[in-house]
């Protein structure tokens, strides 16, 4: 557990002591449901919640202390029976403490990953690829923001040989401060696509924001870039002096190059050429896009000095995050749950992969792709057109933008197209049209929760 003394907390966060009766904290917690004896409760504040409302309750539950903001109401502080600390911003204090905890492990290799698509899968594959030399800490789910990244870093323990973290962003100057907390020696940029176009306005701006990770890697570290994505390949020039640049790819010349890709059941096998040697690898995933993710992971292994054999064996330890092209049988149908998130790039990848693997009828259940801004309508229409080109038998959509997927599918010649207003309506329509042996693809942005339709089947 990330334990801190009271004096350490004060030194790190410049906290003001309001009252004091404990000298040590056994852990840091921001959720009263996770209070255990001796922890420090940090009261975060958001637009719709205020953790300071629960500070007194946290102490009653056994917390050794609470940390609140300088503008916390006096009556809330008076209710607190125990150690009370005040700081200007509790979230910033949390980040400072996480950074201090990470710095207690100076020999630990930290690998940070960003990109428009594939961050979570690349994180899972990288953690597996480098696992041959011991336990690896990795970001759980997609906890990659200003709260999730510190939470991950606070999970570092003595037994860990490395940590693999995702760093997300929704605008400029968001990766930069998170990288300062994680202090990675290796940075991976998977790709640059239209995700966050609504906020950043252009692919060039998205690339500029992602390149903050490249700029954060110190001399002696390694930057791993996708040679087949021109926006990522162009980041080479932003690496600091003394930083090694490793590229990966399939189409362009790259340091770590994949070829001879083939699918066998639910496994993908491929050859990798690196430093004039060729070795075969396999992953328990399907799709060309996942080969790119695996190549980035393999490059990270080489950057850490692992052998091809160690990386090959490590990839067998893959623990993939749920709802990433997750295949399952539901009644008489094959269901592909790829509903964790969606963007134009990942939609195309899912459609192409399903088409390569499926012999029978294909049904698509598609939800909105969020945060695409001015390109949203055309991007959704294009998904519908791609479904038509790949011969999908039926398309069911949900959401305002999903109606443009339906429009593109209809223009492409798909006769069975249905726009649904709810998960329930989509499930009802599926029950009407499904035939034994059908394969159904579920995909949409996280906010659309398309997996709920699977449960209704």
N, C-alpha and C positions, 0 to 999 in steps of 0.2 A: 504494500500500500504506500502511496506517496505521502509520507509523514513529514510534518514541519513543526518546528518549535514556534512558540509565539514570537520570539525575537527574530527568527528567520522570516516569518510572515511580515512583521513590521519592517524589517530591512529591505525586503523585496518589493513590497507594495507601498511603503511609506504610510501605512495605516495609522490612524489615530485611535488610541485605546480609550474607550468610553467607560468600560468596566472590565474587571479581570478576576478570574478564579481558576483558570487552567493555564498550563505552561506548554502544552504540546497537543497537536492535532494528528489523529491517525489517518485521515483521508480528507479529500475535498469533495463536497457534494453540493449540487444546486437543485436537487429535487427532494422534497421532504419525504417522499415515499421510499427513498433510499437511505434515510438516516440510520446510522448505526452508532453505537457508543463511541464517543471521543472524536467525531469528525468536526470539521469546520464547514458550516453551511454558508454558502455565498448566495445572497439574495439578488438574483438578476431581475431587471425590469424591462418590460417590453411594451408594445402599444396596447396589448390587451391583457397584460398580467403584471403583477408586482409581487415578487418573492418576499418583499419586506412584510407583507401581510401574514406571512407564515414563520417569521423569525422566532417569535416567542414559542410557537408550537415546536419548532426544530429543537430548541433547548430542552423543552419538556420531554421530547422523544429520546434525548440522550446526547445531542450534539454538545461538543465541548466549547463551542463558540459560534458566533454568527458574524458575518460581515455584511454591512449595509452601506448605503450611500451617505454622503455628507448631508444631503437634503432629506434624509429619512425623517418622517414625522416624529416629534418628541414623544407622543403617547405610545407609539409602537416601540420605541427604545425603552421606555419605562416598563413596558410589559415583559421585557426580556430579563430573565433571572439567570445570569451567567456572563461569560466573556462576550463583550460586544466591541467590534472593530468597525471603524468608518473609513471609507475611501471615496475618492471622487467618482470612480466608476468600477462597480464590482466585476463587470466582464473583463475590463482591462486588467484588473488585479488577478483574475483567474488565469488570463493569458500570461501574465508575468510569472505566476507561480508555476505554470506548466513549462515555460521556458527555463526556469531555474531547475526544475526537476529533470528536464532533458539534459541540461548542462552537467548534471551529476554523473552522466554516462558519456564522457568525452570520446571514448573508444568505440562507441556504438555507431554503426553505419546507418544513416537515415537516407532513404530513397523517397523522393517526392515526385508525384505524378500529377500532371494537369493535361487538359485537352478538351476539345468539344465533345468527343465521344470516346468510349472505351476505357475511361479512367478506372472504374471499379473492376472490370474484368482484367485489365492490365495489372492492377494492384493484386488481385487474387493470384494471377499467374506469376508475378514477380516474387511474391511471398513464397510460392511453391518452388520456383526455380532456384532460390537461394537457401532453401531449407535444409539442404544436405549437410550443412555445417552446424545446425542447431536451431532452436526455436526462434521464430520470427514474429514480431508484433506487426499487426496490420490494422488499418482503419476498418472498423466494423460498419456494415451497410455502406452508406455514403456520407459518413460523418466528416465532411470535408470543409466545414465553414469555420467562422470565428469561435464557435462553441465546440463543434465536433473535433476539430484538429487538436486543441488543447486536451480534450477528453482522451483522445487516443494517446497523446504523448504522456499523460499521467499514468498510462498503463505500462510504461517501460519498467522492466524488472531486470535484476542482475543476470538472469539466465538467457535473456534475449541476445542473439548475435547480430540482429539488424531490426530496423523498423521500416515498414513501407506505408507511406501515408498519401492520401489523396489531398490535393488542394484545389478547391473549386473557386469560381469567381463569377460575379455578375456585373463587373465593371472594372475600370482602371483602379490601380493602387489597392487591390484587395489581395492579390497573391503576394505582393511584396511584404506586407507586415506579417502574413502567416508564415512565409518562408523564414523570416527573422526569428520566429518562435521555434520552428522545427529544425532550423540550421542543417539542411540536407547537404550531403557531399555529392549526391547523384540526383540529377533532375531529368525526368522523362516528359517529353511533350508528344502526345499520341497523334494529334491532328488538329486542324482548325476547320470548323464548319459553321453553319448558320446559327447554331445555338447561341442565344443572347443577342441576336441581331437587333431585337427590339430596343435593347439598352445601349448597344454600342454602335449600331448604324451601318457598319461595314465589316467585311472579312478582314480588311487591313487593321481596323481597330481591335477586332477580336484577337488577331495575331499579336498586336502590340501588348494587349493585356496579358496574354498567355506567356509572352516572352519575359515577363517579370520573373518567372521561375528560372529561366536561363541566366538572367543577369544576377540572380541571387547565389548561384553556385560559386564557391570560392576557388582560388588557385589550388591546384592539386586535386580538385574534384572532376566529375565527368558529367557532360550533358549528352543525353541520348535523344536523337531527333529522327523523325519520320522523313526519309529521303523522298518518298512518293507524294508527299503533300508539300506543294511549293511554298506555302506560307510558313510551314514548320522548317523546311530545309533552309529557308532564308534567315532563320534565327541563328545560324552558325556564327554570323558576324557579331552577334550580341554577347557571345560568351567572353568572359573576362580572360585576360592574359594568364596563361598557366592552367587553363581549364581544357581538359581533353574533350573532344567532340567525337562521339560514336554515332553513326547513322545506321538505320535499319530500313528495309524495304523489300519489295518483290520486283517492281518494274524498273526502277532506276538503279544505277550502281550504288552500292551501300556497303558499309563495313560488315554488317551482319545481314546477309541476303538469303531470303527464303526462295525455294524453288521445288519443283516436283511435288506439288500439293495434291493430296488425294484423301478422300473420305472413305472410311471403312466403318459402317454402322454409325455409332455415335462418337467415333474417334476420328481425328484428323492427323495424318502423318505428313511430314514434309522434311526436305533436306535444308540444312543451313550451311552456308559457306562463310567462314571467318578465318582470317589470316592464313589463307591458302589451304585450309583443312575443311573437309565436308563431313558432317555428321547428321544422322537422322534423329528427329524428335517426334514425339506424339503428344497430343493433348486430348483430354476427354471433353472436347467441344467441337462444334461444327461451324463451318463458314470461313471464307477467306478473310473477313474482318478480324476473326479471332487469331488467325495466323499472324497478322500485323501485331496484335496485342502480345502474342507469344514471342515474337521477334524482339519486341521492346524488353520483355522480361529476360530473355536470353542474353541480350546485350548488357542488361544490368548485372547478370551473373558474371559475364566476362569482365565487366568493369571492376567487380569485387575480387577478381582473381580466381573464380571457380573454374574447374575444368568442364569440358563438354560432357563428360560422363556424370559429374556431380549435378550439373544442370538437368540433364536427361532424367536422372533418378529423382531429382527434386520435383520435377513437373508431375510425377506420379502422385505427389501429395496434395494435388490441387483440391482446394475447398472453395467451390464457386458460390458466389452470392446468388440467392434465389431470384427468380423471375428474369433471368438472363437467358433467353432461348431455352427455357426449361421444358423438357418434353415429358408428357405424362399421358396415360390412357384414362379417359373418362367415358364410362359406358362403352359404346361401340365406336368411339371416335379417338383420334390422336389429337391432343391439344398441345400447342406450343405457346407457353406463357413467356412472352418477351415484354411484359407490361411494366417493367420497372421504370422505364423512361423512354423518350422518343425524340428524334431529331431527323431532319431529312437524310443525313448520312446513315443513321442506324435503321431507319425505315427501309431504305434501299438494300442495306445489308441483310435485314431479316427476310425481305421478300425474295431476294436472290437465293439466299441459303435455303429457305423452305422449298423453293422451286427446284433446286438441285437435288433435294433429298426425297421429294414426294412424287409418287407415281400416280396416285388417285386424285380425287377432287380436292381442290384447295378452297377454303373459305377464309376471308379476312374480316376480322372484327377490329376496327380502327377508331382511335380517339384522337382528340386534338393534340397537335404539337404546339407547345406554349413558347412564348418569348421570341417569336420569329419576326415581329415587327412588320415592316413594309413588304417583306418577301413571303409573308404567311400564306396568303391566298394562293399564289402561284405554286408554292412549295407543296401545299395540300393537294392541289389539282394534279401535280406531277406524281404524287404517290398513287392517286387513282389510276393515272395512265400506266404507271409501272405494274400495278396489279392486273390491268387488262393485258398488257404485253406479255405477262407471265402466265396468262391463261387461268386466272382465278375464276371459279364458277359463281361465286357470290361475294358481295361486299356489304357488311353492316357497319354503319358509322354512328358515332356518338359525339355530340358537341357541336358548337357553332362552326368551327373550322372544319370539323369532320364532314360537314355537308359538301365542302369543296372536294374532299376525297371522293365522295359519292358522285359528284359532278364529273370529275375526271374519269372515274370508272365507267360511267354511263357513256361518255363520249368515246371511250375506248372500245365500247361494244359489249360490256358486261350487262346482261339483261336483269339479273337478280341483284338489285341494289336497294338497300333500305336504310333510311335515316331514322335513328331512334332517339327519343328524348330522355331515356333512363336506362340504367343497367337492366332493370326488370323487362323493359320492352325489348331490349336487345336479346336477352335470354329467351324470351317468348318467341321472337322471330327465328332464332336459331333452332328451337324445337320444331318449328314448322318446316324448315328447309333441310335440316341435316339428314344425311343418309349414312348407313353403316359404312365404316371405312374412311369417312371424310377426315381431312386434316384441317384444323382450325388454328389460325394465327391471331393472337391477341396482342395488340400493341397500342401505346399511347403515352403521353407524358404522365409523370407521377401523379399530378393533380387529378387526372381522369380516372384513376383507380380501376382500370379495365379488368384487373384480375377478379373483381367482384362478380363479373358475369360468369366466370368459370365456376365459381361457387354455386351460382344459381342453376347451372346445368346438372 
